Amino acid sequence: MEPNPPYPGSGTSELPSPEPPRRRDRARIPLLLGALLLLLLGGYAYATRGDSPRAAPSTTPEAAGSTLLPSGLPSDTASASPSPSAAPSSAKPSSKPTGGVPRNASGGRPDGSNTGVPKGTSLSDYHGPCTITKAGTTIDAKKISCDIVVRAADVTIKRSKINGVVLLDSDVPGSDRWSYTLADSEVDAGVQEHPAVSYGNMTVLRSNIYGGITSVQCGEKAITCTVEDSWLHGQQIKPGTDWHLGGFLSNGGHNIRIRHNTIVCDTPVTPDGQGCTGDLNLLGDFAVISDVVIDDNFLGANTGSSFCFYGGDAASKPFPHANKVVVTDNVFERGKNGKCADYGPVSSYNMDGPGNVWHNNKWSNGGNVTPTL
C-alpha cells in the first residue's frame, strides 16, 4: 500500500497525488453468516467510503472579482429520479431553506444556539428498534443510545439527541425507496471511523452534528441529499490512525443541496500528521460529481486542513470532471493564516466546467474568493 500523504503540520511541504479512497464496513455488527456467504460468492462488499487524502497544494490568489459562468444551472429543486417510484417524497430537497434558523448574536449562522434540540424540549429514553423498517416512523423528543439504521420510507427523527450514527445505506438493493428527515436534533457519533449522518435519500434540517470522521456524507447511489440550517463540526480521530476527516463529503453523486450551514473540520492535526481533508469535500472517486448547489454557507478556518473546499474536478480521480456545481454566496473564514486552510480556500474547482457557477463567494472580512484547480 502506498504511504499515506502527509497533512499540514506533518513536516512535509508538498502533498503527493491522493491514493485511492479506502472502503470501510458500514455495518457495525455484520452478520457473520451473511458476510461469509458474500465472501464465498465473491459478490457485493458491504462497505463504506472513506474520504481521500488531499490533492497537492496550489497557489490561491485573492482575485478582484467573482465570475458568473454559463447558464444551464441545476434548478433549486433536485431533478426527478429515473423511476417515478424510486424517489422517496421526504428526500426531495425544497426550493428554499425549510423553516429557517432564528437570528442570533453570531449573525444568524448556525451554531450551538440555534441548532439541535430546541430549548425546553423534554427528552425521554428511546426504547424502540434501532433498525427502522416501518414506513412513516416518527421518533420525537427522545434520547437515543444506539446507531439508527433506516430501512424504510418517510422516517422522521426530530427534537432528539442521538448518541450514535444515523445511517441509510444507499448501496443496499431497494434503498432507493427508503428516506429520512433529521430535524432539530443533535448527533454525537463519538470516536469511530464512520460518518455521523449518511448516506443519502435524506434531509437534514437545523441539526447539530459532531463526532465520527465526517459530519455528513452522501453516497454516489443516493437519490437526493439535502443539508440546511445545520452545524457540522467536531469530528473525531482515534490516536495512531490515518483517518481522513471532513465536514461534508461526497465521493461522487448528484442532486445534492447544501444551504445555509456552518461547516468546519476543526480537528487539530495529530502528532503523526493525520487530520482534516477540508470543510466541504466533493471528490470524484466513485461517480461523477454533478447537479450540486452550495449556497449561503459559512466555511470555518482550520490550518490543519489543506483546503476549505474541494470542488469535484481533479485529474487524479477516477471521475475527474464535475458538472453543474453551483457555488454561490458562501463565506470563507480567513483564520490565523488568512487563507482559511493551510494552502488556501479552494481546490479542484473548474470554473469552465459545464454548468458550473462560481458567484459572490466572499472572505469573512470582505473581498472575493477565487477558485483554483
C-alpha positions as CSV (number, residue, x, y, z in Angstrom):
1,M,0.0,0.0,0.0
2,E,1.3,3.5,-0.8
3,P,2.3,5.6,2.2
4,N,-0.4,7.9,3.4
5,P,0.0,11.5,2.2
6,P,1.1,13.9,4.9
7,Y,-1.2,16.6,6.3
8,P,-0.5,20.2,7.1
9,G,1.8,20.4,10.1
10,S,3.4,17.0,9.3
11,G,6.7,18.5,8.3
12,T,6.3,17.8,4.5
13,S,6.0,20.8,2.2
14,E,4.3,19.0,-0.7
15,L,1.5,16.6,-0.9
16,P,1.7,13.7,-3.4
17,S,-1.2,12.7,-5.5
18,P,-4.0,11.2,-3.5
19,E,-4.1,7.4,-3.1
20,P,-7.4,5.7,-4.0
21,P,-10.0,6.1,-1.2
22,R,-10.5,3.2,1.1
23,R,-13.7,1.3,1.6
24,R,-14.9,0.5,5.1
25,D,-17.5,-1.7,6.6
26,R,-20.8,0.1,7.0
27,A,-22.4,-2.3,9.4
28,R,-21.0,-2.0,12.9
29,I,-22.0,-5.6,13.8
30,P,-22.1,-7.5,10.4
31,L,-23.9,-10.8,10.3
32,L,-21.2,-13.5,10.2
33,L,-23.0,-15.9,8.0
34,G,-24.2,-13.3,5.6
35,A,-20.6,-11.9,5.3
36,L,-19.3,-15.4,4.8
37,L,-21.8,-16.1,2.1
38,L,-21.0,-12.9,0.3
39,L,-17.3,-13.7,0.5
40,L,-17.8,-17.2,-1.0
41,L,-19.8,-15.8,-3.8
42,G,-17.3,-13.1,-4.5
43,G,-20.1,-10.6,-4.5
44,Y,-21.1,-7.4,-3.1
45,A,-18.9,-6.0,-0.3
46,Y,-20.9,-4.2,2.3
47,A,-18.7,-1.2,2.5
48,T,-18.5,2.5,3.2
49,R,-16.4,5.1,1.6
50,G,-13.6,6.9,3.3
51,D,-12.6,10.3,2.0
52,S,-9.4,10.6,0.1
53,P,-6.2,12.4,1.1
54,R,-5.9,15.9,-0.2
55,A,-4.7,17.0,-3.6
56,A,-1.4,18.8,-4.0
57,P,-1.5,22.5,-3.0
58,S,-1.8,25.2,-5.5
59,T,-1.4,29.0,-5.2
60,T,-4.7,30.7,-4.3
61,P,-4.8,34.3,-5.5
62,E,-7.2,36.8,-4.0
63,A,-8.9,38.0,-7.2
64,A,-10.7,41.2,-7.6
65,G,-14.0,39.8,-8.8
66,S,-16.1,36.7,-8.9
67,T,-17.4,35.2,-12.2
68,L,-20.8,34.1,-13.3
69,L,-20.3,31.1,-15.6
70,P,-22.5,29.7,-18.3
71,S,-26.2,29.1,-17.9
72,G,-27.9,25.7,-17.7
73,L,-27.8,25.6,-14.0
74,P,-29.4,22.9,-11.8
75,S,-32.7,24.0,-10.5
76,D,-33.2,24.8,-6.8
77,T,-35.2,21.6,-6.6
78,A,-33.4,18.4,-7.3
79,S,-34.2,16.6,-10.5
80,A,-36.6,13.6,-10.5
81,S,-35.1,10.2,-10.4
82,P,-35.2,8.0,-13.5
83,S,-38.0,5.9,-12.0
84,P,-41.1,7.7,-10.7
85,S,-41.5,5.2,-7.9
86,A,-37.9,5.3,-6.9
87,A,-37.6,8.9,-5.5
88,P,-38.9,9.0,-1.9
89,S,-41.0,12.0,-1.3
90,S,-39.5,13.1,2.0
91,A,-36.0,13.1,0.5
92,K,-36.7,15.7,-2.1
93,P,-35.0,19.0,-1.3
94,S,-37.1,22.1,-1.1
95,S,-36.5,25.1,-3.3
96,K,-35.8,27.3,-0.2
97,P,-34.4,26.5,3.2
98,T,-37.1,24.8,5.3
99,G,-38.2,26.5,8.4
100,G,-35.1,28.8,8.6
101,V,-32.9,29.5,11.6
102,P,-33.6,32.2,14.2
103,R,-31.2,35.1,14.0
104,N,-28.7,35.3,16.9
105,A,-25.7,37.1,18.2
106,S,-23.4,35.4,15.8
107,G,-25.1,37.0,12.8
108,G,-27.6,34.3,12.1
109,R,-25.2,31.5,11.2
110,P,-26.0,28.0,12.5
111,D,-24.2,27.3,15.8
112,G,-24.9,25.8,19.2
113,S,-27.6,28.5,20.0
114,N,-29.9,27.7,17.1
115,T,-29.4,24.1,16.0
116,G,-30.1,20.8,17.8
117,V,-32.8,20.0,20.2
118,P,-34.9,23.2,20.9
119,K,-34.6,24.7,24.3
120,G,-37.3,23.5,26.7
121,T,-37.7,20.1,25.0
122,S,-38.1,17.3,27.5
123,L,-36.4,14.1,26.3
124,S,-37.3,10.6,27.3
125,D,-35.3,7.4,26.7
126,Y,-35.9,5.7,23.4
127,H,-36.9,2.0,23.7
128,G,-37.8,1.4,20.1
129,P,-35.9,-0.5,17.4
130,C,-32.6,0.8,16.2
131,T,-33.1,-0.5,12.7
132,I,-36.2,1.2,11.4
133,T,-38.2,-0.9,8.9
134,K,-41.7,0.6,9.2
135,A,-42.5,3.3,6.7
136,G,-43.7,6.6,8.2
137,T,-42.0,6.0,11.6
138,T,-41.6,9.2,13.6
139,I,-39.2,9.5,16.6
140,D,-39.8,12.7,18.5
141,A,-38.2,14.1,21.7
142,K,-36.1,11.0,22.5
143,K,-32.7,10.3,23.9
144,I,-31.3,7.6,21.6
145,S,-28.3,5.5,22.7
146,C,-27.7,3.4,19.6
147,D,-27.0,3.7,15.9
148,I,-30.2,4.4,13.9
149,V,-30.3,2.4,10.7
150,V,-33.1,3.5,8.3
151,R,-34.6,0.8,6.0
152,A,-38.0,2.4,5.3
153,A,-39.6,5.3,3.6
154,D,-40.5,8.7,5.2
155,V,-38.8,8.1,8.5
156,T,-38.6,11.3,10.7
157,I,-36.3,11.9,13.6
158,K,-36.9,15.2,15.3
159,R,-36.1,17.1,18.5
160,S,-33.9,14.2,19.6
161,K,-30.4,13.5,20.9
162,I,-28.7,10.6,19.2
163,N,-25.6,9.1,20.8
164,G,-24.5,7.1,17.7
165,V,-24.8,7.5,14.0
166,V,-27.8,7.8,11.6
167,L,-27.4,5.7,8.5
168,L,-29.3,4.9,5.4
169,D,-27.1,2.6,3.3
170,S,-27.7,3.6,-0.3
171,D,-25.7,0.7,-1.6
172,V,-28.3,-1.8,-0.4
173,P,-30.7,-3.1,-3.1
174,G,-34.1,-1.4,-2.6
175,S,-32.6,1.6,-0.7
176,D,-33.9,3.9,-3.4
177,R,-37.3,3.6,-1.8
178,W,-36.1,4.5,1.7
179,S,-35.7,8.0,3.0
180,Y,-35.5,10.0,6.2
181,T,-35.6,13.5,7.7
182,L,-33.4,14.5,10.6
183,A,-34.6,17.8,12.1
184,D,-33.9,19.9,15.2
185,S,-31.7,17.1,16.6
186,E,-28.2,16.6,18.0
187,V,-26.0,13.7,16.8
188,D,-22.9,12.7,18.7
189,A,-21.2,9.9,16.8
190,G,-18.2,9.7,19.1
191,V,-14.9,8.4,18.1
192,Q,-15.5,5.9,15.2
193,E,-14.4,5.5,11.6
194,H,-17.9,6.3,10.2
195,P,-19.7,9.4,9.2
196,A,-22.1,10.8,11.8
197,V,-25.0,11.1,9.3
198,S,-25.2,9.3,6.0
199,Y,-25.5,8.1,3.1
200,G,-28.4,9.7,1.2
201,N,-32.1,10.0,0.5
202,M,-32.1,12.3,3.5
203,T,-33.0,15.8,4.5
204,V,-31.1,17.3,7.4
205,L,-32.5,20.5,9.0
206,R,-31.4,22.6,11.9
207,S,-29.3,19.9,13.4
208,N,-26.0,20.0,15.5
209,I,-23.8,17.2,14.2
210,Y,-20.4,16.2,15.5
211,G,-18.2,13.2,16.1
212,G,-17.2,10.5,13.5
213,I,-14.8,11.0,10.7
214,T,-17.2,13.2,8.7
215,S,-20.3,15.1,9.9
216,V,-22.5,14.3,6.9
217,Q,-21.7,12.1,3.9
218,C,-23.7,11.5,0.7
219,G,-23.1,8.4,-1.3
220,E,-22.9,8.1,-5.1
221,K,-26.0,6.0,-5.3
222,A,-28.2,8.3,-3.3
223,I,-31.3,9.7,-4.9
224,T,-31.1,13.1,-3.1
225,C,-29.2,14.7,-0.3
226,T,-30.2,18.0,1.4
227,V,-28.5,19.7,4.4
228,E,-29.9,23.1,5.5
229,D,-29.5,25.4,8.5
230,S,-27.2,22.9,10.3
231,W,-23.9,23.0,12.2
232,L,-21.3,20.4,11.1
233,H,-18.2,20.3,13.3
234,G,-16.3,18.5,15.9
235,Q,-15.0,15.4,14.0
236,Q,-13.0,12.9,15.9
237,I,-9.9,10.8,15.2
238,K,-8.5,7.9,17.2
239,P,-4.8,8.3,18.1
240,G,-2.5,6.4,15.9
241,T,-4.9,6.0,13.0
242,D,-4.8,7.5,9.5
243,W,-8.5,8.5,9.3
244,H,-9.3,11.4,7.0
245,L,-11.8,13.9,8.4
246,G,-14.2,16.4,6.9
247,G,-17.4,18.4,7.5
248,F,-19.4,17.3,4.4
249,L,-18.3,14.6,1.9
250,S,-19.5,13.3,-1.4
251,N,-17.2,10.8,-3.2
252,G,-19.5,11.1,-6.3
253,G,-23.2,11.7,-6.7
254,H,-25.9,14.1,-7.8
255,N,-29.0,16.0,-6.5
256,I,-27.0,17.5,-3.6
257,R,-28.2,20.7,-1.9
258,I,-26.1,22.3,0.8
259,R,-27.7,25.6,2.0
260,H,-27.1,27.9,4.9
261,N,-24.9,25.8,7.1
262,T,-21.9,26.3,9.3
263,I,-19.4,23.7,8.1
264,V,-15.9,23.3,9.6
265,C,-13.5,20.5,10.0
266,D,-11.9,21.8,13.2
267,T,-9.9,18.8,14.5
268,P,-6.2,19.6,15.0
269,V,-3.6,17.6,13.2
270,T,-2.4,14.7,15.2
271,P,1.2,14.2,16.3
272,D,1.7,11.7,13.4
273,G,0.3,14.2,10.8
274,Q,-3.3,13.0,10.3
275,G,-6.4,15.1,10.3
276,C,-8.8,17.1,8.1
277,T,-9.2,17.0,4.4
278,G,-11.4,20.1,4.3
279,D,-14.7,21.6,5.3
280,L,-16.7,20.7,2.2
281,N,-15.3,17.9,0.0
282,L,-16.6,16.9,-3.4
283,L,-14.3,14.1,-4.7
284,G,-14.9,12.1,-7.9
285,D,-13.9,8.7,-6.5
286,F,-16.9,6.5,-7.2
287,A,-19.0,8.6,-9.6
288,V,-19.1,12.0,-11.3
289,I,-20.0,15.0,-9.1
290,S,-23.0,16.6,-10.8
291,D,-26.0,18.7,-10.0
292,V,-24.8,20.3,-6.8
293,V,-26.0,23.5,-5.2
294,I,-23.8,25.0,-2.4
295,D,-25.4,28.3,-1.3
296,D,-25.0,30.7,1.7
297,N,-22.8,28.5,3.9
298,F,-20.1,29.6,6.3
299,L,-16.9,27.6,5.9
300,G,-14.7,27.7,9.0
301,A,-11.0,28.1,9.0
302,N,-8.5,25.5,10.2
303,T,-4.8,25.4,9.3
304,G,-5.0,21.7,9.9
305,S,-6.9,21.3,6.6
306,S,-5.3,21.6,3.2
307,F,-8.2,23.5,1.6
308,C,-11.6,24.5,2.9
309,F,-13.5,23.4,-0.2
310,Y,-12.8,20.7,-2.8
311,G,-14.9,21.3,-6.0
312,G,-15.0,17.8,-7.6
313,D,-12.7,18.4,-10.5
314,A,-9.3,16.6,-10.2
315,A,-7.3,14.8,-12.9
316,S,-6.0,12.3,-10.3
317,K,-9.6,11.0,-9.6
318,P,-11.3,8.1,-11.5
319,F,-14.1,10.6,-12.3
320,P,-12.1,13.7,-12.9
321,H,-14.6,16.2,-14.2
322,A,-17.6,17.6,-12.3
323,N,-20.5,19.5,-13.8
324,K,-23.4,21.7,-12.7
325,V,-21.7,22.5,-9.5
326,V,-23.2,25.9,-8.4
327,V,-21.4,27.7,-5.6
328,T,-23.0,31.0,-4.6
329,D,-23.0,33.5,-1.7
330,N,-20.8,31.4,0.6
331,V,-18.4,32.9,3.2
332,F,-14.9,31.6,3.8
333,E,-13.4,32.4,7.2
334,R,-9.8,33.9,7.0
335,G,-8.4,32.2,10.1
336,K,-5.0,32.5,11.5
337,N,-3.1,32.4,8.3
338,G,-5.6,34.5,6.2
339,K,-6.2,31.6,3.8
340,C,-9.0,29.6,5.5
341,A,-6.8,26.4,5.3
342,D,-3.1,25.6,5.1
343,Y,-2.8,26.0,1.4
344,G,-5.8,28.1,0.5
345,P,-9.6,28.3,0.4
346,V,-10.5,26.2,-2.7
347,S,-9.0,23.4,-4.8
348,S,-10.3,21.3,-7.7
349,Y,-13.0,23.6,-8.9
350,N,-13.2,24.2,-12.7
351,M,-14.8,27.5,-13.5
352,D,-15.1,26.4,-17.1
353,G,-16.8,23.1,-16.3
354,P,-20.2,22.5,-18.0
355,G,-22.9,24.3,-16.0
356,N,-20.5,25.2,-13.2
357,V,-21.2,28.6,-11.5
358,W,-19.0,30.5,-9.0
359,H,-20.6,33.7,-7.9
360,N,-20.4,36.1,-4.9
361,N,-18.3,33.9,-2.6
362,K,-16.6,36.1,-0.1
363,W,-14.0,36.2,2.6
364,S,-15.3,36.8,6.1
365,N,-13.6,40.2,6.3
366,G,-14.6,41.2,2.7
367,G,-13.2,40.6,-0.8
368,N,-13.9,37.9,-3.3
369,V,-12.7,34.3,-3.2
370,T,-11.5,32.9,-6.5
371,P,-11.3,29.1,-7.0
372,T,-8.3,27.1,-8.4
373,L,-7.9,23.7,-9.9
